[in-house]
Amino acid sequence: PASAIPVTDVVFTDLGATLAGGTQLRRKVYLYNPDSAPTQITATYFTSAGALSHTTDYSVPAGGITTVDIQADATTTSVLGAEFRSSGAFIAVAIGLTGDGLCALEEPASARY
């Protein structure tokens, strides 16, 4: 599950490190830049209470992929969601892996204001 076409803004509402049944996950978001020029994508992270946690900028080379390790990049363990935004178009996919290699996929939503 990823954005099927390049977008400039995407929201992942469930990037938590624990599934409902208590299974722990290692979450990663993959940012793909289909353009011929590098782009910068800003991630805004939100806590489980809906409060702003922090923002982080990611550089994605032309035609390249940048991997975002949610648990490593988050400044708090309570990060639940994130919005990724750029002036250039990109494709994003989020995957969570359990300790035994199973995965949980996160469907992105387009941000609407």
DSSP file (Angstrom, degrees, kcal/mol; ACC not computed):
  #  RESIDUE AA STRUCTURE BP1 BP2  ACC     N-H-->O    O-->H-N    N-H-->O    O-->H-N    TCO  KAPPA ALPHA  PHI   PSI    X-CA   Y-CA   Z-CA
    1    1 A P              0   0    0      0, 0.0    93,-0.6     0, 0.0     2,-0.3   0.000 360.0 360.0 360.0 120.2    0.0    0.0    0.0
    2    2 A A  B     -A   93   0A   0     91,-0.2     2,-0.4   105,-0.1    91,-0.2  -0.923 360.0 -69.8-148.7 170.3    1.4    3.3   -1.1
    3    3 A S        -     0   0    0     89,-1.6     4,-0.1    -2,-0.3   106,-0.0  -0.592  45.3-145.4 -65.7 126.2    0.1    6.4   -2.8
    4    4 A A  S    S+     0   0    0     -2,-0.4    -1,-0.2     2,-0.1    87,-0.0   0.793  81.0  29.6 -70.6 -28.8   -0.7    5.1   -6.3
    5    5 A I  S    S-     0   0    0     85,-0.1    85,-0.1    -3,-0.0    -1,-0.0  -0.918 104.1 -84.0-126.1 155.4    0.3    8.4   -7.9
    6    6 A P        -     0   0    0      0, 0.0     2,-0.3     0, 0.0    85,-0.2  -0.312  52.2-177.5 -59.1 140.1    2.9   11.0   -6.8
    7    7 A V  E     -E   90   0B   0     83,-3.0    83,-2.8    81,-0.1     3,-0.1  -0.811  33.0-140.3-130.8 169.6    1.5   13.4   -4.3
    8    8 A T  E    S+     0   0B   0      1,-0.3    78,-2.5    -2,-0.3     2,-0.3   0.463  90.3  31.7-108.9  -6.3    2.8   16.5   -2.4
    9    9 A D  E     +E   85   0B   0     76,-0.2   102,-0.5    81,-0.1     2,-0.3  -0.944  63.5 169.4-154.8 126.8    1.2   15.7    0.9
   10   10 A V  E     -E   84   0B   0     74,-2.5    74,-3.1    -2,-0.3     2,-0.4  -0.995  16.3-152.6-141.5 146.4    0.4   12.4    2.6
   11   11 A V  E     -EF  83 109B   0     98,-3.3    98,-2.5    -2,-0.3     2,-0.6  -0.971   2.4-163.4-122.1 131.1   -0.8   11.5    6.1
   12   12 A F  E     -E   82   0B   0     70,-3.1    70,-2.3    -2,-0.4     3,-0.2  -0.968   5.8-173.4-109.5 118.4   -0.2    8.2    7.9
   13   13 A T  S    S+     0   0    0     -2,-0.6     2,-0.3    94,-0.4    -1,-0.1   0.574  72.6  47.3 -91.1  -9.7   -2.5    7.9   10.8
   14   14 A D        +     0   0    0     93,-0.2    -1,-0.2     1,-0.1    67,-0.2  -0.711  53.9 133.4-137.0  86.5   -1.2    4.7   12.4
   15   15 A L        +     0   0    0     65,-4.8    66,-0.2    -2,-0.3    12,-0.2   0.073  35.2 141.6-114.1  20.8    2.6    4.6   12.8
   16   16 A G        -     0   0    0     64,-0.5    64,-0.1     1,-0.1    62,-0.1  -0.186  56.6-130.2 -62.7 157.2    2.5    3.3   16.3
   17   17 A A  S    S+     0   0    0     60,-0.3     8,-3.1    62,-0.3     2,-0.4   0.423  88.0  59.0 -89.3  -0.4    5.0    0.7   17.5
   18   18 A T  B    S-I   24   0C   0      6,-0.2     6,-0.2     8,-0.0    -2,-0.1  -0.994  73.1-139.4-134.9 130.4    2.4   -1.6   19.0
   19   19 A L    >   -     0   0    0      4,-3.0     3,-2.2    -2,-0.4    -2,-0.0  -0.331  40.5 -95.9 -76.0 168.3   -0.6   -3.3   17.4
   20   20 A A  T 3  S+     0   0    0      1,-0.3    -1,-0.1     2,-0.1    -2,-0.0   0.819 125.6  53.1 -56.3 -34.3   -3.9   -3.6   19.2
   21   21 A G  T 3  S-     0   0    0      2,-0.1    -1,-0.3     1,-0.0    -2,-0.0   0.431 125.1 -99.8 -83.3   1.1   -3.1   -7.0   20.5
   22   22 A G  S <  S+     0   0    0     -3,-2.2     2,-0.2     1,-0.3    -2,-0.1   0.386  71.5 148.7  98.7  -3.4    0.2   -5.9   22.0
   23   23 A T        -     0   0    0     -5,-0.1    -4,-3.0     1,-0.1    -1,-0.3  -0.476  45.0-127.9 -67.5 131.5    2.5   -7.1   19.2
   24   24 A Q  B     -I   18   0C   0     -6,-0.2    75,-0.5    -2,-0.2     2,-0.3  -0.575  26.4-166.1 -82.1 142.7    5.6   -4.8   18.8
   25   25 A L        -     0   0    0     -8,-3.1     2,-0.6    -2,-0.2    73,-0.2  -0.918  22.8-141.3-126.8 152.7    6.4   -3.4   15.3
   26   26 A R  E     -B   97   0A   0     71,-2.1    71,-2.0    -2,-0.3     2,-0.3  -0.960  32.1-152.8-109.1 109.0    9.4   -1.7   13.7
   27   27 A R  E     +B   96   0A   0     -2,-0.6    43,-1.6    69,-0.2    44,-0.6  -0.662  18.0 176.1 -91.5 136.1    7.9    1.0   11.5
   28   28 A K  E     -BC  95  69A   0     67,-2.7    67,-2.9    -2,-0.3     2,-0.4  -0.993  15.3-156.7-133.9 143.9    9.5    2.3    8.4
   29   29 A V  E     -BC  94  68A   0     39,-2.4    39,-3.2    -2,-0.3     2,-0.5  -0.980  10.4-152.0-117.7 132.8    8.3    4.8    5.7
   30   30 A Y  E     -BC  93  67A   0     63,-3.2    63,-1.7    -2,-0.4     2,-0.6  -0.923   6.6-161.5-107.9 124.7    9.8    4.7    2.3
   31   31 A L  E     -BC  92  66A   0     35,-2.8    35,-2.4    -2,-0.5     2,-0.5  -0.927   6.4-167.1-109.7 119.2    9.9    8.0    0.3
   32   32 A Y  E     -BC  91  65A   0     59,-3.2    59,-2.4    -2,-0.6    33,-0.2  -0.913   8.8-157.8-111.0 130.5   10.4    7.7   -3.4
   33   33 A N        -     0   0    0     31,-2.6    30,-1.1    -2,-0.5    31,-0.2  -0.903   9.6-178.5-106.3 104.7   11.2   10.7   -5.6
   34   34 A P        +     0   0    0      0, 0.0    -1,-0.1     0, 0.0    56,-0.1   0.518  52.9 102.1 -80.7  -2.8   10.2   10.0   -9.2
   35   35 A D  S    S-     0   0    0     54,-0.4    28,-1.1     2,-0.2    29,-0.1  -0.247  79.5-123.5 -79.6 166.6   11.4   13.5  -10.4
   36   36 A S  S    S+     0   0    0     26,-0.2    26,-0.2    27,-0.1    -1,-0.1   0.379  94.7  61.1 -90.0   3.1   14.7   14.2  -12.1
   37   37 A A  S    S-     0   0    0     24,-0.1    26,-0.3     1,-0.0    -2,-0.2  -0.950  93.9-101.5-126.0 149.2   15.7   16.7   -9.4
   38   38 A P        -     0   0    0      0, 0.0     2,-0.3     0, 0.0    -2,-0.1  -0.252  40.0-161.5 -63.2 157.2   16.3   16.1   -5.7
   39   39 A T  E     -G   60   0B   0     21,-2.5    21,-3.1    -4,-0.1     2,-0.5  -0.959  15.0-134.0-139.2 158.4   13.5   17.0   -3.3
   40   40 A Q  E     -G   59   0B   0     -2,-0.3    47,-0.5    19,-0.2     2,-0.5  -0.957  17.8-163.6-113.8 132.1   13.1   17.7    0.4
   41   41 A I  E     -G   58   0B   0     17,-3.1    17,-2.9    -2,-0.5     2,-0.5  -0.962   7.5-149.4-117.8 129.8   10.2   16.2    2.3
   42   42 A T  E     -GH  57  85B   0     43,-3.1    43,-2.4    -2,-0.5     2,-0.5  -0.866   8.1-157.2-101.2 126.8    9.2   17.5    5.7
   43   43 A A  E     -GH  56  84B   0     13,-3.4    13,-2.2    -2,-0.5     2,-0.6  -0.887   2.3-162.6-102.5 131.0    7.7   15.1    8.2
   44   44 A T  E     -GH  55  83B   0     39,-2.8    39,-2.2    -2,-0.5     2,-0.3  -0.968  14.6-153.2-111.6 117.4    5.5   16.4   11.0
   45   45 A Y  E     -GH  54  82B   0      9,-3.1     8,-3.2    -2,-0.6     9,-0.8  -0.700   6.9-161.0 -96.4 142.7    5.1   13.8   13.7
   46   46 A F  E     -GH  52  81B   0     35,-2.7    34,-2.9    -2,-0.3    35,-1.5  -0.934  12.8-129.7-123.1 145.1    2.1   13.6   16.1
   47   47 A T  E >   - H   0  79B   0      4,-2.7     3,-2.0    -2,-0.4    32,-0.2  -0.302  36.6 -97.7 -83.2 172.6    1.7   11.9   19.4
   48   48 A S  T 3  S+     0   0    0     30,-1.3    31,-0.1     1,-0.3    -1,-0.1   0.709 126.1  59.2 -64.6 -19.3   -1.1    9.5   20.4
   49   49 A A  T 3  S-     0   0    0     29,-0.2    -1,-0.3     2,-0.1     3,-0.1   0.452 120.2-110.6 -86.5  -1.5   -2.8   12.5   22.1
   50   50 A G  S <  S+     0   0    0     -3,-2.0     2,-0.1     1,-0.3    -2,-0.1   0.450  73.9 135.9  88.1   0.5   -2.8   14.4   18.8
   51   51 A A        -     0   0    0      1,-0.1    -4,-2.7    -5,-0.0     2,-0.3  -0.481  65.7 -97.0 -81.9 152.7   -0.2   16.9   19.8
   52   52 A L  E     -G   46   0B   0     -6,-0.2    -6,-0.3     1,-0.2    -1,-0.1  -0.533  37.5-178.1 -66.7 126.5    2.7   18.0   17.6
   53   53 A S  E     -     0   0B   0     -8,-3.2     2,-0.3     1,-0.4    -7,-0.2   0.910  53.1 -62.6 -89.5 -58.6    5.8   16.0   18.5
   54   54 A H  E     -G   45   0B   0     -9,-0.8    -9,-3.1     2,-0.0    -1,-0.4  -0.966  41.5-111.3-175.6 172.5    8.3   17.5   16.1
   55   55 A T  E     -G   44   0B   0     -2,-0.3     2,-0.3   -11,-0.2   -11,-0.2  -0.923  23.6-172.9-121.3 151.6    9.3   17.9   12.5
   56   56 A T  E     -G   43   0B   0    -13,-2.2   -13,-3.4    -2,-0.3     2,-0.4  -0.997  16.1-137.8-142.0 139.3   12.2   16.4   10.5
   57   57 A D  E     -G   42   0B   0     -2,-0.3     2,-0.4   -15,-0.2   -15,-0.2  -0.813  15.9-165.5 -99.7 139.9   13.4   17.1    7.0
   58   58 A Y  E     -G   41   0B   0    -17,-2.9   -17,-3.1    -2,-0.4     2,-0.5  -0.987  11.1-144.5-124.8 132.5   14.4   14.3    4.7
   59   59 A S  E     -G   40   0B   0     -2,-0.4   -19,-0.2   -19,-0.2    -2,-0.0  -0.827  14.3-168.5 -95.0 132.1   16.4   14.7    1.4
   60   60 A V  E     -G   39   0B   0    -21,-3.1   -21,-2.5    -2,-0.5     3,-0.1  -0.978  17.8-132.4-122.8 119.8   15.4   12.3   -1.4
   61   61 A P    >   -     0   0    0      0, 0.0     3,-2.4     0, 0.0   -28,-0.3  -0.210  41.5 -76.8 -67.5 160.6   17.7   12.2   -4.4
   62   62 A A  T 3  S-     0   0    0      1,-0.3   -26,-0.2   -26,-0.2     3,-0.1  -0.365 120.0  -0.3 -56.1 128.0   16.4   12.4   -8.0
   63   63 A G  T 3  S+     0   0    0    -28,-1.1    -1,-0.3   -30,-1.1     2,-0.2   0.644 115.7 120.2  65.7  14.9   14.9    9.0   -8.8
   64   64 A G    <   -     0   0    0     -3,-2.4   -31,-2.6   -31,-0.2     2,-0.4  -0.515  58.1-130.1-111.6 175.1   15.9    7.7   -5.4
   65   65 A I  E     -C   32   0A   0    -33,-0.2     2,-0.4    -2,-0.2   -33,-0.2  -0.981  12.0-161.7-125.4 135.3   14.4    6.3   -2.2
   66   66 A T  E     -C   31   0A   0    -35,-2.4   -35,-2.8    -2,-0.4     2,-0.5  -0.971  14.4-141.8-115.4 133.0   14.9    7.5    1.4
   67   67 A T  E     -C   30   0A   0     -2,-0.4     2,-0.6   -37,-0.2   -37,-0.2  -0.818   9.4-159.2 -97.1 130.0   14.1    5.2    4.3
   68   68 A V  E     -C   29   0A   0    -39,-3.2   -39,-2.4    -2,-0.5     2,-0.9  -0.945   4.9-155.4-109.2 118.0   12.6    6.7    7.4
   69   69 A D  E  >  -C   28   0A   0     -2,-0.6     4,-2.8   -41,-0.2     5,-0.3  -0.829   8.5-161.7 -92.5 103.9   12.9    4.6   10.6
   70   70 A I  H  > S+     0   0    0    -43,-1.6     4,-2.0    -2,-0.9    -1,-0.2   0.904  85.9  45.6 -58.1 -48.3   10.0    5.9   12.6
   71   71 A Q  H  4 S+     0   0    0    -44,-0.6    -1,-0.2     1,-0.2   -43,-0.1   0.876 117.0  45.0 -66.1 -36.4   11.2    4.7   16.0
   72   72 A A  H  4 S+     0   0    0      1,-0.2    -2,-0.2    -3,-0.1    -1,-0.2   0.871 118.6  41.8 -74.2 -36.3   14.8    5.9   15.4
   73   73 A D  H  < S+     0   0    0     -4,-2.8     2,-0.2     2,-0.0    -2,-0.2   0.696  94.7  94.3 -85.3 -19.8   13.7    9.3   14.1
   74   74 A A     <  -     0   0    0     -4,-2.0     3,-0.0    -5,-0.3   -18,-0.0  -0.504  63.3-152.6 -74.3 139.4   10.9    9.9   16.6
   75   75 A T  S    S+     0   0    0     -2,-0.2     2,-0.3     1,-0.1    -1,-0.1   0.485  82.9  38.1 -88.7  -2.5   11.9   11.9   19.7
   76   76 A T  S >  S-     0   0    0      1,-0.0     3,-0.9    -5,-0.0    -1,-0.1  -0.990  75.3-131.5-143.8 150.5    9.3   10.2   21.7
   77   77 A T  T 3  S+     0   0    0     -2,-0.3   -60,-0.3     1,-0.2    -1,-0.0   0.552  99.6  73.5 -78.2  -5.8    7.9    6.7   21.8
   78   78 A S  T 3   +     0   0    0    -62,-0.1   -30,-1.3   -61,-0.0     2,-0.2   0.243  61.2 134.4 -94.6  16.0    4.3    8.0   21.7
   79   79 A V  E <   + H   0  47B   0     -3,-0.9   -32,-0.3   -32,-0.2   -62,-0.3  -0.482  19.9 164.6 -64.4 127.7    4.5    8.9   18.0
   80   80 A L  E     +     0   0B   0    -34,-2.9   -65,-4.8     1,-0.3   -64,-0.5   0.700  56.0   8.7-115.4 -33.6    1.3    7.7   16.4
   81   81 A G  E     - H   0  46B   0    -35,-1.5   -35,-2.7   -67,-0.2     2,-0.3  -0.902  55.5-160.5-145.3 171.4    1.0    9.4   13.1
   82   82 A A  E     -EH  12  45B   0    -70,-2.3   -70,-3.1    -2,-0.3     2,-0.5  -0.992  12.4-145.0-156.1 149.0    2.9   11.7   10.6
   83   83 A E  E     -EH  11  44B   0    -39,-2.2   -39,-2.8    -2,-0.3     2,-0.5  -0.970  15.6-159.1-112.9 131.6    2.3   14.0    7.7
   84   84 A F  E     +EH  10  43B   0    -74,-3.1   -74,-2.5    -2,-0.5     2,-0.4  -0.950  16.9 177.0-112.4 128.5    4.9   14.1    4.9
   85   85 A R  E     +EH   9  42B   0    -43,-2.4   -43,-3.1    -2,-0.5     2,-0.3  -0.986   7.9 163.1-138.1 142.0    4.9   17.2    2.8
   86   86 A S  E     -     0   0B   0    -78,-2.5   -45,-0.1    -2,-0.4     4,-0.1  -0.981  43.2-128.2-150.5 157.4    7.0   18.5   -0.1
   87   87 A S  E    S+     0   0B   0    -47,-0.5     2,-0.3    -2,-0.3   -46,-0.1   0.716  99.8  59.5 -78.8 -20.5    6.8   21.1   -2.9
   88   88 A G  E    S-     0   0B   0    -48,-0.3     2,-0.1   -80,-0.1   -81,-0.1  -0.719  99.1 -97.3-103.4 158.8    7.7   18.3   -5.3
   89   89 A A  E     +     0   0B   0     -2,-0.3   -54,-0.4   -83,-0.1     2,-0.3  -0.449  47.6 166.0 -76.2 146.3    5.7   15.1   -5.9
   90   90 A F  E     -E    7   0B   0    -83,-2.8   -83,-3.0   -57,-0.2     2,-0.4  -0.945  31.5-126.1-150.1 168.0    6.7   11.9   -4.2
   91   91 A I  E     - B   0  32A   0    -59,-2.4   -59,-3.2    -2,-0.3     2,-0.4  -0.972  26.4-167.2-120.4 137.3    5.4    8.4   -3.4
   92   92 A A  E     + B   0  31A   0     -2,-0.4   -89,-1.6   -61,-0.2     2,-0.3  -0.964  10.7 178.6-129.6 142.8    5.2    7.1    0.2
   93   93 A V  E     -AB   2  30A   0    -63,-1.7   -63,-3.2    -2,-0.4     2,-0.4  -0.996  12.5-154.4-139.5 141.2    4.7    3.7    1.7
   94   94 A A  E     +DB 106  29A   0     12,-0.7    12,-1.8   -93,-0.6     2,-0.4  -0.960  13.6 179.5-119.2 134.1    4.7    2.6    5.3
   95   95 A I  E     -DB 105  28A   0    -67,-2.9   -67,-2.7    -2,-0.4     2,-0.5  -0.996  12.5-159.6-134.0 136.9    5.5   -0.9    6.5
   96   96 A G  E     -DB 104  27A   0      8,-2.6     8,-2.6    -2,-0.4     2,-0.4  -0.972  10.5-159.8-115.3 130.7    5.7   -2.3   10.0
   97   97 A L  E     -DB 103  26A   0    -71,-2.0   -71,-2.1    -2,-0.5     6,-0.2  -0.917   6.7-144.7-112.8 134.6    7.6   -5.5   10.7
   98   98 A T    >   -     0   0    0      4,-2.9     3,-1.9    -2,-0.4   -73,-0.2  -0.405  35.0 -99.8 -85.0 169.0    7.1   -7.8   13.7
   99   99 A G  T 3  S+     0   0    0    -75,-0.5    -1,-0.1     1,-0.3   -74,-0.1   0.765 124.1  51.5 -60.6 -26.5    9.9   -9.6   15.4
  100  100 A D  T 3  S-     0   0    0      2,-0.1    -1,-0.3     0, 0.0    -3,-0.0   0.218 124.5 -99.6 -99.1  15.6    9.0  -12.8   13.6
  101  101 A G  S <  S+     0   0    0     -3,-1.9     2,-0.1     1,-0.3    -2,-0.1   0.505  76.8 135.6  87.9   4.4    9.0  -11.2   10.2
  102  102 A L        -     0   0    0      1,-0.0    -4,-2.9    -5,-0.0     2,-0.3  -0.482  42.7-139.4 -79.5 159.2    5.2  -10.5    9.7
  103  103 A C  E     -D   97   0A   0     -6,-0.2     2,-0.4    -2,-0.1    -6,-0.2  -0.899  16.2-159.1-126.5 154.0    4.2   -7.1    8.3
  104  104 A A  E     -D   96   0A   0     -8,-2.6    -8,-2.6    -2,-0.3     2,-0.3  -0.998  20.2-149.9-124.7 123.6    1.5   -4.6    8.9
  105  105 A L  E     -D   95   0A   0     -2,-0.4     2,-0.5   -10,-0.2   -10,-0.2  -0.745   2.8-145.6 -98.8 142.7    0.9   -2.1    6.0
  106  106 A E  E     -D   94   0A   0    -12,-1.8   -12,-0.7    -2,-0.3   -91,-0.0  -0.928  10.2-141.0-109.6 124.6   -0.3    1.4    6.6
  107  107 A E        -     0   0    0     -2,-0.5   -94,-0.4   -14,-0.1   -93,-0.2  -0.708  21.7-134.1 -82.4 128.1   -2.7    3.0    4.0
  108  108 A P        -     0   0    0      0, 0.0     2,-0.4     0, 0.0   -96,-0.2  -0.448  13.7-153.1 -80.5 157.7   -1.8    6.6    3.4
  109  109 A A  B     -F   11   0B   0    -98,-2.5   -98,-3.3    -2,-0.1     2,-0.3  -0.971  20.2-116.8-125.7 144.0   -4.5    9.4    3.2
  110  110 A S        -     0   0    0     -2,-0.4     2,-0.3  -100,-0.2  -100,-0.2  -0.637  34.9-116.3 -78.7 137.2   -4.2   12.6    1.3
  111  111 A A        -     0   0    0   -102,-0.5     2,-0.4    -2,-0.3    -1,-0.1  -0.550  31.8-169.8 -74.5 135.0   -4.3   15.6    3.6
  112  112 A R              0   0    0     -2,-0.3    -1,-0.0     1,-0.1    -3,-0.0  -0.995 360.0 360.0-127.4 128.7   -7.3   17.9    3.1
  113  113 A Y              0   0    0     -2,-0.4    -1,-0.1     0, 0.0    -2,-0.0   0.396 360.0 360.0-113.1 360.0   -7.5   21.3    4.7
